Amino acid sequence: MTGWSAAAAQAGLEAASINHVSITGSNLQRTVDFYSRVFNLPRQGQGQANLVQLAVGKAGHLSIRQGAKPGFDHFAIGIEGFNKDRVIADLRARGATPIDGGDGAGLHVADPAGSRACVMSNKSKRDSPLVQSVLALDSYLSELERVGAKINGTDMSADFDGEYIQKLITRFTECGKGISEEVTNLSTQLREAQARAEAVAQGVSRQAELFNSRRNERNEKLEEFRVLGEKVRELTAAIGRFRPARGDRLTNEDRARLTSNVPGFEAQVAGLIGGLQNLQKSARDSRMKALEKNAESLAQTLQAVRKKLHELQDG
């Protein structure tokens, strides 16, 4: 290969997997049935009318396309972090030129013998068993209608190819059997899907109950904190009325009145601190960190108020 060098081998392109192998079959449904039956390959999807994908392992698939000439079409190499422009540059650096412009999903190159390879993302999305069953049923129905139309369109009173008609009838029977099997399979998949949905719904219902309980508990504690906070503000305001103006001292009359109110203030402070400490512990037990911290902070504020009260009395 011209233009290739050891340095080019350090380019970012590196195969991570065989994503899929693509073949063609002159009779798409029979080819699909063969590989499904012989290798037990489930349908992965059917994005186009003339293309069926059969899952192989956990990530790969066999791509079967309708074609006049049966045979190998290409294989696909999966790479990590597929980027079309970067892949084109990497391929050219290694002496390979894409034979098409790519469609964003992959790029094709040909080896010296003419065999084609596709370079694409290593990521692979698998249809669920339920979707696979629906796709298989749809495929069988389409084939049954196609074959049935040919049979029904044959003039049985004129000359006709008996062997060909027999093959059509056999194929029609195969499709009918396939439909029956897939209807049963679809029914099973639907029951399983319903069971999964019900299990998830039960889990969500339990979580909803826990959520409502938690929300109610939180609202009750927040309301308790609001009431305690309001009482703290009222108490602080009541004590503040005894504070003299700046530079002044308490008169004997004010001091006497304050002294007579101190026991009541002390009782209120002690009660509020006790209430806040209980709320703090309750919030900690319920893992409500913000409320726990707020209750602790307000209790500390009350401790400071108690200290100021005694300083005011002693001053």
KOLKOL-470414 format. One line per 3 residues: their letters; for each residue z, x, y of N, C-alpha, C. Coordinates in nm, 2 decimals. Layout:
N
a> Z:X:Y:Z:X:Y:Z:X:Y | ...
***
This chain:
315
mtg> 0.00:0.08:-0.12:0.00:0.00:0.00:0.00:0.09:0.12 | -0.09:0.06:0.21:-0.09:0.14:0.34:0.01:0.09:0.43 | 0.07:0.18:0.51:0.16:0.15:0.61:0.31:0.13:0.56
wsa> 0.32:0.15:0.43:0.46:0.14:0.37:0.53:0.27:0.38 | 0.66:0.27:0.41:0.74:0.39:0.41:0.88:0.37:0.37 | 0.95:0.47:0.34:1.09:0.46:0.29:1.17:0.39:0.40
aaa> 1.13:0.42:0.53:1.21:0.36:0.64:1.19:0.21:0.64 | 1.07:0.17:0.61:1.04:0.02:0.61:1.12:-0.05:0.50 | 1.16:0.03:0.39:1.24:-0.03:0.29:1.38:-0.07:0.34
qag> 1.42:-0.02:0.45:1.55:-0.06:0.51:1.54:-0.18:0.59 | 1.42:-0.25:0.60:1.41:-0.37:0.67:1.50:-0.48:0.61 | 1.52:-0.59:0.69:1.63:-0.68:0.65:1.60:-0.77:0.53
lea> 1.47:-0.78:0.49:1.43:-0.87:0.38:1.49:-0.82:0.24 | 1.57:-0.91:0.18:1.62:-0.87:0.05:1.64:-1.00:-0.03 | 1.58:-1.00:-0.15:1.58:-1.11:-0.24:1.72:-1.14:-0.29
asi> 1.76:-1.27:-0.28:1.90:-1.30:-0.33:1.89:-1.39:-0.46 | 1.78:-1.46:-0.48:1.77:-1.55:-0.59:1.62:-1.59:-0.61 | 1.60:-1.65:-0.73:1.47:-1.72:-0.75:1.50:-1.87:-0.72
nhv> 1.45:-1.91:-0.61:1.48:-2.05:-0.56:1.41:-2.15:-0.65 | 1.28:-2.13:-0.68:1.21:-2.23:-0.77:1.08:-2.17:-0.82 | 1.03:-2.23:-0.92:0.90:-2.20:-0.97:0.82:-2.33:-0.96
sit> 0.69:-2.31:-0.91:0.61:-2.43:-0.89:0.49:-2.42:-0.99 | 0.47:-2.54:-1.06:0.35:-2.55:-1.15:0.28:-2.68:-1.12 | 0.16:-2.69:-1.17:0.08:-2.81:-1.15:0.05:-2.88:-1.28
gsn> 0.04:-3.00:-1.28:0.01:-3.08:-1.41:-0.10:-3.18:-1.38 | -0.19:-3.20:-1.46:-0.30:-3.30:-1.44:-0.24:-3.44:-1.45 | -0.14:-3.46:-1.53:-0.06:-3.58:-1.55:0.08:-3.56:-1.51
lqr> 0.11:-3.59:-1.38:0.24:-3.55:-1.33:0.36:-3.61:-1.41 | 0.35:-3.74:-1.44:0.46:-3.80:-1.51:0.49:-3.74:-1.65 | 0.38:-3.72:-1.72:0.39:-3.66:-1.86:0.45:-3.52:-1.85
tvd> 0.41:-3.44:-1.75:0.46:-3.31:-1.73:0.61:-3.31:-1.70 | 0.64:-3.40:-1.61:0.79:-3.42:-1.57:0.87:-3.46:-1.70 | 0.82:-3.56:-1.77:0.89:-3.61:-1.89:0.91:-3.49:-1.99
fys> 0.81:-3.41:-2.01:0.82:-3.30:-2.10:0.93:-3.21:-2.07 | 0.93:-3.16:-1.94:1.04:-3.06:-1.91:1.18:-3.13:-1.90 | 1.18:-3.26:-1.86:1.31:-3.33:-1.86:1.36:-3.34:-2.00
rvf> 1.27:-3.38:-2.09:1.32:-3.40:-2.23:1.35:-3.27:-2.31 | 1.26:-3.17:-2.30:1.27:-3.05:-2.37:1.39:-2.96:-2.32 | 1.40:-2.95:-2.19:1.50:-2.86:-2.13:1.62:-2.94:-2.06
nlp> 1.62:-3.07:-2.08:1.72:-3.15:-2.02:1.74:-3.12:-1.87 | 1.63:-3.12:-1.80:1.64:-3.09:-1.65:1.64:-3.22:-1.57 | 1.75:-3.25:-1.50:1.76:-3.37:-1.42:1.67:-3.36:-1.29
rqg> 1.63:-3.48:-1.25:1.55:-3.48:-1.12:1.64:-3.44:-1.01 | 1.58:-3.36:-0.92:1.65:-3.31:-0.80:1.60:-3.39:-0.68 | 1.47:-3.43:-0.68:1.42:-3.51:-0.57:1.27:-3.52:-0.58
qgq> 1.22:-3.61:-0.50:1.07:-3.64:-0.50:1.04:-3.67:-0.35 | 1.02:-3.56:-0.28:0.99:-3.58:-0.13:0.85:-3.63:-0.11 | 0.76:-3.60:-0.20:0.62:-3.65:-0.18:0.58:-3.73:-0.31
anl> 0.47:-3.81:-0.29:0.43:-3.89:-0.41:0.38:-3.81:-0.52 | 0.32:-3.69:-0.49:0.26:-3.61:-0.60:0.34:-3.48:-0.63 | 0.48:-3.49:-0.60:0.56:-3.37:-0.63:0.70:-3.42:-0.68
vql> 0.74:-3.36:-0.79:0.87:-3.39:-0.84:0.95:-3.26:-0.86 | 1.08:-3.25:-0.83:1.16:-3.13:-0.85:1.26:-3.16:-0.96 | 1.27:-3.07:-1.05:1.37:-3.08:-1.16:1.48:-2.97:-1.14
avg> 1.60:-3.00:-1.14:1.71:-2.90:-1.12:1.72:-2.81:-1.23 | 1.74:-2.68:-1.20:1.76:-2.58:-1.30:1.88:-2.50:-1.26 | 1.99:-2.51:-1.34:2.11:-2.44:-1.30:2.18:-2.50:-1.18
kag> 2.25:-2.41:-1.11:2.33:-2.46:-0.99:2.25:-2.46:-0.86 | 2.14:-2.38:-0.86:2.07:-2.36:-0.73:1.92:-2.37:-0.74 | 1.86:-2.34:-0.86:1.72:-2.33:-0.87:1.66:-2.47:-0.91
hls> 1.53:-2.47:-0.90:1.46:-2.59:-0.95:1.32:-2.56:-0.99 | 1.26:-2.65:-1.07:1.12:-2.64:-1.12:1.05:-2.75:-1.04 | 0.95:-2.70:-0.96:0.87:-2.79:-0.88:0.74:-2.82:-0.95
irq> 0.71:-2.95:-0.98:0.59:-2.99:-1.05:0.51:-3.08:-0.96 | 0.38:-3.03:-0.94:0.29:-3.10:-0.85:0.17:-3.15:-0.92 | 0.12:-3.26:-0.88:0.00:-3.32:-0.94:-0.12:-3.23:-0.90
gak> -0.20:-3.19:-1.00:-0.31:-3.10:-0.97:-0.42:-3.12:-1.08 | -0.54:-3.10:-1.04:-0.66:-3.11:-1.13:-0.65:-3.01:-1.24 | -0.60:-2.89:-1.21:-0.60:-2.78:-1.30:-0.45:-2.74:-1.33
pgf> -0.41:-2.77:-1.45:-0.27:-2.73:-1.49:-0.25:-2.58:-1.49 | -0.13:-2.54:-1.45:-0.10:-2.40:-1.45:0.01:-2.36:-1.35 | 0.03:-2.23:-1.34:0.13:-2.17:-1.25:0.07:-2.18:-1.11
dhf> 0.16:-2.22:-1.01:0.11:-2.22:-0.87:0.18:-2.11:-0.79 | 0.31:-2.10:-0.79:0.38:-1.99:-0.72:0.53:-1.99:-0.77 | 0.60:-1.89:-0.73:0.74:-1.89:-0.75:0.80:-1.85:-0.61
aig> 0.93:-1.89:-0.59:0.99:-1.87:-0.46:1.11:-1.79:-0.47 | 1.12:-1.69:-0.38:1.23:-1.60:-0.37:1.32:-1.64:-0.25 | 1.45:-1.66:-0.28:1.54:-1.70:-0.18:1.61:-1.58:-0.11
ieg> 1.62:-1.58:0.02:1.68:-1.48:0.09:1.79:-1.54:0.18 | 1.89:-1.46:0.22:2.00:-1.50:0.31:1.95:-1.50:0.45 | 1.99:-1.60:0.53:1.96:-1.60:0.67:1.81:-1.60:0.70
fnk> 1.73:-1.69:0.64:1.59:-1.70:0.66:1.55:-1.73:0.81 | 1.47:-1.64:0.86:1.41:-1.66:0.99:1.26:-1.62:0.99 | 1.18:-1.72:1.02:1.03:-1.70:0.99:0.98:-1.57:1.06
drv> 1.01:-1.56:1.19:0.95:-1.44:1.26:1.00:-1.31:1.21 | 1.13:-1.31:1.18:1.19:-1.18:1.13:1.13:-1.15:0.99 | 1.11:-1.26:0.90:1.06:-1.24:0.77:0.91:-1.18:0.78
iad> 0.84:-1.24:0.87:0.70:-1.19:0.89:0.70:-1.05:0.92 | 0.78:-1.01:1.01:0.79:-0.87:1.05:0.83:-0.78:0.94 | 0.93:-0.83:0.86:0.98:-0.75:0.75:0.87:-0.73:0.64
lra> 0.80:-0.84:0.61:0.69:-0.84:0.51:0.58:-0.74:0.55 | 0.54:-0.74:0.68:0.44:-0.65:0.73:0.49:-0.51:0.72 | 0.62:-0.49:0.75:0.67:-0.35:0.74:0.67:-0.30:0.60
rga> 0.66:-0.39:0.50:0.66:-0.35:0.36:0.52:-0.35:0.30 | 0.42:-0.38:0.39:0.28:-0.38:0.34:0.24:-0.51:0.29 | 0.30:-0.62:0.32:0.26:-0.75:0.27:0.24:-0.84:0.39
tpi> 0.12:-0.90:0.39:0.09:-0.99:0.50:0.09:-1.14:0.45 | 0.16:-1.23:0.52:0.17:-1.37:0.48:0.03:-1.43:0.48 | 0.00:-1.51:0.38:-0.13:-1.57:0.37:-0.14:-1.70:0.44
dgg> -0.03:-1.75:0.50:-0.03:-1.87:0.58:0.07:-1.85:0.69 | 0.07:-1.94:0.78:0.16:-1.93:0.90:0.30:-1.98:0.87 | 0.32:-2.03:0.75:0.46:-2.09:0.72:0.48:-2.22:0.79
dga> 0.58:-2.29:0.73:0.61:-2.42:0.79:0.76:-2.43:0.84 | 0.82:-2.31:0.85:0.96:-2.31:0.89:1.05:-2.31:0.77 | 1.00:-2.35:0.66:1.08:-2.35:0.54:1.05:-2.23:0.45
glh> 0.93:-2.18:0.46:0.90:-2.06:0.37:0.76:-2.00:0.41 | 0.74:-1.88:0.36:0.61:-1.81:0.38:0.55:-1.77:0.25 | 0.42:-1.77:0.23:0.36:-1.73:0.11:0.29:-1.59:0.12
vad> 0.30:-1.51:0.02:0.23:-1.38:0.01:0.17:-1.38:-0.13 | 0.07:-1.29:-0.14:0.00:-1.28:-0.27:0.01:-1.13:-0.31 | 0.04:-1.11:-0.45:0.04:-0.98:-0.50:-0.10:-0.93:-0.52
pag> -0.12:-0.80:-0.56:-0.26:-0.75:-0.58:-0.34:-0.82:-0.68 | -0.27:-0.89:-0.77:-0.35:-0.97:-0.87:-0.38:-1.11:-0.83 | -0.33:-1.15:-0.71:-0.35:-1.28:-0.66:-0.24:-1.38:-0.68
sra> -0.14:-1.35:-0.76:-0.03:-1.44:-0.79:0.05:-1.46:-0.66 | 0.09:-1.59:-0.63:0.15:-1.62:-0.51:0.30:-1.62:-0.52 | 0.37:-1.57:-0.42:0.52:-1.58:-0.41:0.55:-1.64:-0.27
cvm> 0.66:-1.72:-0.27:0.70:-1.78:-0.15:0.84:-1.72:-0.11 | 0.86:-1.69:0.02:0.98:-1.64:0.07:1.05:-1.75:0.15 | 1.17:-1.79:0.11:1.24:-1.90:0.18:1.39:-1.88:0.18
snk> 1.46:-1.97:0.24:1.60:-1.96:0.25:1.66:-1.97:0.11 | 1.78:-1.91:0.10:1.85:-1.91:-0.03:1.93:-2.04:-0.04 | 1.94:-2.11:0.07:2.02:-2.23:0.06:1.94:-2.34:-0.01
skr> 2.02:-2.42:-0.09:1.95:-2.52:-0.17:2.04:-2.65:-0.17 | 1.98:-2.76:-0.13:2.05:-2.89:-0.12:2.02:-2.97:-0.25 | 2.12:-3.01:-0.32:2.10:-3.09:-0.44:2.13:-3.23:-0.42
dsp> 2.04:-3.32:-0.47:2.07:-3.46:-0.46:2.18:-3.49:-0.56 | 2.25:-3.60:-0.52:2.36:-3.64:-0.61:2.30:-3.71:-0.73 | 2.38:-3.72:-0.84:2.33:-3.79:-0.96:2.28:-3.93:-0.93
lvq> 2.35:-4.00:-0.84:2.31:-4.13:-0.80:2.17:-4.13:-0.74 | 2.14:-4.04:-0.65:2.01:-4.03:-0.59:1.90:-3.99:-0.69 | 1.94:-3.89:-0.78:1.85:-3.85:-0.89:1.81:-3.97:-0.97
svl> 1.91:-4.06:-1.00:1.88:-4.17:-1.09:1.78:-4.27:-1.02 | 1.81:-4.29:-0.89:1.72:-4.38:-0.81:1.58:-4.32:-0.80 | 1.57:-4.19:-0.78:1.43:-4.13:-0.78:1.36:-4.14:-0.91
ald> 1.43:-4.12:-1.02:1.37:-4.13:-1.15:1.33:-4.27:-1.18 | 1.41:-4.37:-1.14:1.37:-4.51:-1.16:1.25:-4.54:-1.08 | 1.25:-4.50:-0.96:1.13:-4.52:-0.87:1.00:-4.46:-0.93
syl> 1.02:-4.34:-0.98:0.90:-4.27:-1.04:0.85:-4.35:-1.16 | 0.94:-4.39:-1.25:0.90:-4.47:-1.37:0.83:-4.60:-1.33 | 0.89:-4.66:-1.23:0.83:-4.79:-1.18:0.69:-4.77:-1.13
sel> 0.68:-4.67:-1.05:0.54:-4.64:-0.99:0.44:-4.61:-1.10 | 0.48:-4.53:-1.20:0.39:-4.50:-1.31:0.36:-4.62:-1.39 | 0.46:-4.70:-1.42:0.44:-4.83:-1.49:0.34:-4.92:-1.42
erv> 0.36:-4.93:-1.29:0.26:-5.02:-1.22:0.12:-4.96:-1.22 | 0.11:-4.83:-1.21:-0.02:-4.76:-1.21:-0.09:-4.78:-1.35 | -0.01:-4.75:-1.46:-0.07:-4.77:-1.59:-0.10:-4.92:-1.62
gak> 0.00:-5.00:-1.58:-0.02:-5.14:-1.61:-0.14:-5.20:-1.54 | -0.17:-5.15:-1.41:-0.29:-5.20:-1.34:-0.41:-5.16:-1.41 | -0.42:-5.04:-1.47:-0.53:-4.99:-1.55:-0.55:-5.08:-1.67
ing> -0.45:-5.11:-1.74:-0.45:-5.19:-1.86:-0.50:-5.33:-1.83 | -0.44:-5.39:-1.73:-0.47:-5.53:-1.69:-0.61:-5.54:-1.63 | -0.66:-5.42:-1.58:-0.80:-5.42:-1.52:-0.91:-5.40:-1.62
tdm> -0.87:-5.38:-1.74:-0.97:-5.35:-1.85:-1.02:-5.49:-1.91 | -1.15:-5.50:-1.91:-1.22:-5.62:-1.97:-1.21:-5.60:-2.12 | -1.12:-5.67:-2.19:-1.10:-5.66:-2.33:-1.21:-5.72:-2.41
sad> -1.30:-5.80:-2.35:-1.41:-5.87:-2.42:-1.53:-5.79:-2.42 | -1.53:-5.67:-2.34:-1.65:-5.58:-2.34:-1.62:-5.46:-2.42 | -1.71:-5.37:-2.42:-1.69:-5.24:-2.48:-1.59:-5.16:-2.40
fdg> -1.49:-5.10:-2.46:-1.40:-5.01:-2.39:-1.35:-4.90:-2.49 | -1.29:-4.80:-2.43:-1.24:-4.68:-2.50:-1.11:-4.72:-2.56 | -1.11:-4.75:-2.69:-0.99:-4.80:-2.76:-0.88:-4.69:-2.76
eyi> -0.92:-4.56:-2.78:-0.82:-4.46:-2.78:-0.75:-4.44:-2.64 | -0.84:-4.45:-2.54:-0.78:-4.44:-2.40:-0.69:-4.56:-2.37 | -0.72:-4.68:-2.41:-0.64:-4.79:-2.39:-0.51:-4.78:-2.47
qkl> -0.52:-4.73:-2.59:-0.40:-4.71:-2.67:-0.30:-4.60:-2.60 | -0.36:-4.50:-2.55:-0.28:-4.40:-2.48:-0.21:-4.47:-2.36 | -0.29:-4.56:-2.29:-0.23:-4.62:-2.17:-0.11:-4.71:-2.22
itr> -0.13:-4.78:-2.33:-0.03:-4.87:-2.38:0.09:-4.79:-2.42 | 0.07:-4.68:-2.48:0.18:-4.59:-2.52:0.26:-4.54:-2.40 | 0.18:-4.50:-2.30:0.24:-4.45:-2.18:0.32:-4.57:-2.11
fte> 0.26:-4.69:-2.11:0.33:-4.80:-2.05:0.46:-4.82:-2.12 | 0.46:-4.81:-2.25:0.58:-4.83:-2.33:0.69:-4.72:-2.30 | 0.64:-4.60:-2.28:0.73:-4.49:-2.25:0.79:-4.52:-2.11
cgk> 0.71:-4.57:-2.02:0.77:-4.59:-1.88:0.87:-4.71:-1.89 | 0.84:-4.81:-1.97:0.93:-4.92:-1.98:1.06:-4.87:-2.04 | 1.06:-4.78:-2.14:1.18:-4.73:-2.20:1.25:-4.64:-2.09
gis> 1.17:-4.56:-2.02:1.24:-4.48:-1.91:1.31:-4.57:-1.81 | 1.24:-4.68:-1.77:1.30:-4.77:-1.67:1.43:-4.83:-1.73 | 1.43:-4.87:-1.86:1.55:-4.92:-1.92:1.66:-4.82:-1.92
eev> 1.63:-4.70:-1.95:1.73:-4.59:-1.96:1.78:-4.56:-1.82 | 1.69:-4.56:-1.72:1.74:-4.53:-1.58:1.81:-4.64:-1.52 | 1.78:-4.76:-1.56:1.86:-4.88:-1.51:2.00:-4.87:-1.56
tnl> 2.01:-4.83:-1.69:2.15:-4.81:-1.75:2.22:-4.70:-1.68 | 2.14:-4.59:-1.66:2.20:-4.47:-1.59:2.24:-4.50:-1.45 | 2.16:-4.58:-1.38:2.19:-4.61:-1.24:2.31:-4.70:-1.24
stq> 2.32:-4.79:-1.33:2.44:-4.88:-1.34:2.56:-4.80:-1.36 | 2.55:-4.70:-1.44:2.67:-4.61:-1.47:2.70:-4.53:-1.34 | 2.60:-4.48:-1.27:2.62:-4.40:-1.15:2.68:-4.49:-1.04
lre> 2.64:-4.62:-1.03:2.69:-4.71:-0.93:2.84:-4.74:-0.96 | 2.87:-4.76:-1.09:3.01:-4.79:-1.12:3.10:-4.66:-1.09 | 3.05:-4.55:-1.12:3.12:-4.42:-1.09:3.13:-4.41:-0.94
aqa> 3.02:-4.44:-0.87:3.03:-4.43:-0.72:3.13:-4.52:-0.66 | 3.13:-4.65:-0.72:3.23:-4.75:-0.67:3.37:-4.70:-0.70 | 3.39:-4.64:-0.82:3.52:-4.60:-0.85:3.57:-4.48:-0.76
rae> 3.47:-4.39:-0.73:3.51:-4.29:-0.63:3.54:-4.34:-0.49 | 3.46:-4.44:-0.45:3.48:-4.50:-0.32:3.61:-4.57:-0.32 | 3.65:-4.64:-0.42:3.78:-4.71:-0.43:3.89:-4.61:-0.43
ava> 3.88:-4.50:-0.50:3.98:-4.40:-0.50:4.00:-4.34:-0.36 | 3.89:-4.31:-0.29:3.89:-4.26:-0.16:3.96:-4.36:-0.06 | 3.92:-4.49:-0.08:3.97:-4.60:0.00:4.12:-4.61:-0.02
qgv> 4.17:-4.60:-0.14:4.31:-4.60:-0.17:4.39:-4.49:-0.10 | 4.32:-4.37:-0.10:4.38:-4.26:-0.04:4.39:-4.28:0.11 | 4.28:-4.33:0.17:4.28:-4.35:0.31:4.38:-4.46:0.35
srq> 4.40:-4.56:0.27:4.49:-4.67:0.29:4.63:-4.61:0.30 | 4.66:-4.52:0.20:4.80:-4.46:0.20:4.82:-4.37:0.32 | 4.71:-4.30:0.36:4.72:-4.22:0.48:4.74:-4.30:0.61
ael> 4.67:-4.42:0.61:4.68:-4.51:0.72:4.82:-4.56:0.74 | 4.88:-4.59:0.62:5.02:-4.64:0.63:5.12:-4.53:0.68 | 5.09:-4.40:0.63:5.17:-4.29:0.67:5.15:-4.27:0.82
fns> 5.02:-4.28:0.86:4.99:-4.26:1.01:5.06:-4.36:1.09 | 5.06:-4.49:1.05:5.13:-4.59:1.13:5.28:-4.57:1.13 | 5.33:-4.53:1.02:5.47:-4.51:1.01:5.51:-4.39:1.10
rrn> 5.43:-4.29:1.10:5.46:-4.17:1.18:5.44:-4.20:1.33 | 5.34:-4.28:1.36:5.32:-4.32:1.50:5.44:-4.40:1.55 | 5.48:-4.50:1.47:5.60:-4.58:1.51:5.72:-4.50:1.53
ern> 5.74:-4.41:1.43:5.86:-4.32:1.44:5.85:-4.23:1.57 | 5.74:-4.18:1.60:5.72:-4.10:1.72:5.74:-4.18:1.84 | 5.69:-4.30:1.85:5.71:-4.39:1.96:5.85:-4.42:1.98
ekl> 5.93:-4.45:1.87:6.07:-4.48:1.88:6.15:-4.36:1.94 | 6.11:-4.24:1.89:6.19:-4.12:1.94:6.15:-4.09:2.09 | 6.02:-4.11:2.12:5.98:-4.09:2.26:6.05:-4.19:2.35
eef> 6.07:-4.31:2.31:6.14:-4.41:2.39:6.28:-4.38:2.40 | 6.34:-4.33:2.29:6.48:-4.28:2.30:6.50:-4.17:2.40 | 6.40:-4.08:2.40:6.41:-3.96:2.49:6.39:-4.01:2.63
rvl> 6.30:-4.11:2.65:6.28:-4.16:2.79:6.40:-4.23:2.84 | 6.48:-4.30:2.76:6.60:-4.37:2.80:6.71:-4.26:2.84 | 6.72:-4.16:2.75:6.82:-4.06:2.78:6.78:-3.98:2.91
gek> 6.65:-3.96:2.93:6.61:-3.89:3.05:6.64:-3.97:3.17 | 6.62:-4.10:3.16:6.65:-4.19:3.28:6.80:-4.18:3.31 | 6.88:-4.18:3.20:7.03:-4.17:3.22:7.07:-4.04:3.28
vre> 7.00:-3.93:3.24:7.03:-3.80:3.30:7.00:-3.80:3.45 | 6.88:-3.86:3.48:6.85:-3.86:3.63:6.95:-3.95:3.71 | 6.99:-4.06:3.65:7.09:-4.14:3.72:7.22:-4.07:3.74
lta> 7.26:-4.00:3.63:7.39:-3.92:3.64:7.38:-3.81:3.74 | 7.27:-3.74:3.74:7.25:-3.63:3.83:7.25:-3.68:3.98 | 7.19:-3.79:4.00:7.18:-3.85:4.13:7.32:-3.89:4.18
aig> 7.40:-3.95:4.09:7.54:-3.99:4.12:7.62:-3.87:4.16 | 7.61:-3.76:4.08:7.69:-3.64:4.11:7.64:-3.58:4.24 | 7.51:-3.59:4.26:7.45:-3.53:4.38:7.50:-3.59:4.51
rfr> 7.55:-3.71:4.50:7.60:-3.78:4.62:7.73:-3.72:4.68 | 7.80:-3.65:4.59:7.92:-3.58:4.63:7.89:-3.44:4.69 | 7.77:-3.39:4.68:7.74:-3.26:4.73:7.74:-3.26:4.88
par> 7.81:-3.18:4.95:7.81:-3.18:5.09:7.68:-3.11:5.15 | 7.66:-3.14:5.28:7.54:-3.08:5.34:7.56:-2.93:5.34 | 7.45:-2.86:5.36:7.45:-2.71:5.35:7.54:-2.66:5.46
gdr> 7.63:-2.57:5.42:7.72:-2.50:5.51:7.85:-2.58:5.52 | 7.86:-2.71:5.48:7.98:-2.79:5.49:8.06:-2.77:5.36 | 8.18:-2.82:5.37:8.27:-2.82:5.25:8.31:-2.96:5.23
ltn> 8.36:-2.99:5.11:8.41:-3.13:5.08:8.53:-3.16:5.16 | 8.54:-3.28:5.21:8.66:-3.32:5.28:8.76:-3.35:5.17 | 8.89:-3.36:5.21:8.99:-3.39:5.12:8.97:-3.52:5.05
edr> 8.92:-3.62:5.14:8.89:-3.75:5.08:8.78:-3.75:4.98 | 8.67:-3.67:5.01:8.56:-3.66:4.92:8.60:-3.59:4.79 | 8.69:-3.49:4.80:8.74:-3.42:4.69:8.82:-3.51:4.60
arl> 8.90:-3.59:4.66:8.99:-3.68:4.58:8.90:-3.78:4.51 | 8.80:-3.83:4.58:8.71:-3.93:4.52:8.63:-3.86:4.40 | 8.59:-3.74:4.42:8.51:-3.67:4.32:8.60:-3.65:4.20
tsn> 8.73:-3.60:4.23:8.82:-3.58:4.11:8.85:-3.70:4.03 | 8.85:-3.81:4.10:8.88:-3.94:4.02:8.76:-3.98:3.94 | 8.64:-3.93:3.98:8.52:-3.96:3.90:8.48:-3.86:3.80
vpg> 8.54:-3.74:3.80:8.51:-3.64:3.71:8.52:-3.68:3.56 | 8.63:-3.74:3.52:8.64:-3.78:3.38:8.53:-3.87:3.34 | 8.49:-3.96:3.42:8.38:-4.05:3.39:8.25:-3.98:3.38
fea> 8.23:-3.88:3.48:8.11:-3.80:3.47:8.11:-3.71:3.34 | 8.22:-3.66:3.31:8.24:-3.57:3.19:8.20:-3.65:3.07 | 8.25:-3.77:3.06:8.23:-3.86:2.94:8.08:-3.89:2.93
qva> 8.01:-3.91:3.04:7.87:-3.94:3.04:7.79:-3.82:3.00 | 7.83:-3.70:3.06:7.76:-3.58:3.02:7.77:-3.55:2.87 | 7.90:-3.56:2.82:7.92:-3.53:2.68:7.84:-3.63:2.59
gli> 7.84:-3.76:2.63:7.76:-3.86:2.55:7.61:-3.83:2.55 | 7.56:-3.79:2.67:7.42:-3.76:2.68:7.38:-3.64:2.60 | 7.47:-3.53:2.61:7.44:-3.41:2.54:7.44:-3.44:2.39
ggl> 7.54:-3.52:2.35:7.54:-3.55:2.20:7.42:-3.63:2.16 | 7.38:-3.73:2.24:7.26:-3.80:2.21:7.13:-3.72:2.20 | 7.12:-3.62:2.30:7.01:-3.53:2.30:7.01:-3.44:2.18
qnl> 7.13:-3.39:2.14:7.14:-3.30:2.03:7.10:-3.37:1.90 | 7.14:-3.50:1.89:7.10:-3.58:1.77:6.95:-3.60:1.77 | 6.89:-3.63:1.89:6.75:-3.65:1.90:6.68:-3.52:1.86
qks> 6.73:-3.41:1.91:6.67:-3.28:1.88:6.67:-3.25:1.73 | 6.78:-3.28:1.66:6.78:-3.26:1.52:6.69:-3.36:1.45 | 6.68:-3.48:1.49:6.59:-3.58:1.43:6.45:-3.54:1.45
ard> 6.42:-3.49:1.57:6.28:-3.44:1.59:6.25:-3.32:1.51 | 6.34:-3.23:1.49:6.32:-3.12:1.40:6.30:-3.16:1.26 | 6.38:-3.25:1.21:6.36:-3.30:1.07:6.22:-3.37:1.05
srm> 6.17:-3.43:1.16:6.04:-3.50:1.15:5.93:-3.41:1.19 | 5.96:-3.28:1.22:5.86:-3.18:1.26:5.78:-3.22:1.38 | 5.86:-3.27:1.48:5.80:-3.31:1.61:5.85:-3.20:1.71
kal> 5.77:-3.09:1.71:5.82:-2.97:1.78:5.83:-2.99:1.93 | 5.73:-3.06:1.99:5.73:-3.08:2.13:5.85:-3.16:2.18 | 5.88:-3.27:2.10:6.00:-3.35:2.14:6.13:-3.27:2.12
ekn> 6.13:-3.19:2.01:6.25:-3.11:1.98:6.28:-3.02:2.10 | 6.17:-2.96:2.15:6.19:-2.86:2.26:6.23:-2.93:2.39 | 6.17:-3.05:2.41:6.20:-3.12:2.53:6.35:-3.17:2.53
aes> 6.39:-3.22:2.41:6.53:-3.26:2.40:6.63:-3.15:2.42 | 6.59:-3.03:2.37:6.68:-2.91:2.39:6.68:-2.87:2.53 | 6.57:-2.88:2.60:6.56:-2.84:2.74:6.65:-2.93:2.83
laq> 6.64:-3.06:2.80:6.72:-3.16:2.88:6.87:-3.14:2.85 | 6.90:-3.11:2.73:7.05:-3.09:2.70:7.10:-2.97:2.78 | 7.01:-2.86:2.79:7.05:-2.74:2.86:7.06:-2.78:3.01
tlq> 6.98:-2.87:3.06:6.99:-2.91:3.20:7.12:-2.98:3.22 | 7.17:-3.06:3.13:7.30:-3.13:3.14:7.41:-3.03:3.14 | 7.40:-2.92:3.06:7.50:-2.82:3.06:7.51:-2.76:3.20
avr> 7.40:-2.74:3.26:7.40:-2.68:3.39:7.46:-2.78:3.49 | 7.43:-2.91:3.47:7.49:-3.01:3.56:7.64:-3.01:3.55 | 7.69:-3.00:3.42:7.84:-3.00:3.40:7.90:-2.88:3.47
kkl> 7.83:-2.76:3.47:7.88:-2.64:3.53:7.89:-2.66:3.68 | 7.78:-2.72:3.74:7.78:-2.75:3.88:7.89:-2.85:3.92 | 7.91:-2.94:3.84:8.02:-3.05:3.86:8.15:-2.98:3.88
hel> 8.18:-2.89:3.79:8.31:-2.82:3.80:8.32:-2.72:3.92 | 8.20:-2.66:3.95:8.20:-2.57:4.07:8.22:-2.65:4.19 | 8.16:-2.77:4.19:8.18:-2.86:4.31:8.32:-2.91:4.33
qdg> 8.38:-2.94:4.21:8.52:-2.98:4.22:8.62:-2.87:4.26 | 8.59:-2.75:4.21:8.68:-2.63:4.24:8.65:-2.58:4.38 | 8.53:-2.60:4.43:8.49:-2.54:4.56:8.56:-2.62:4.67
***
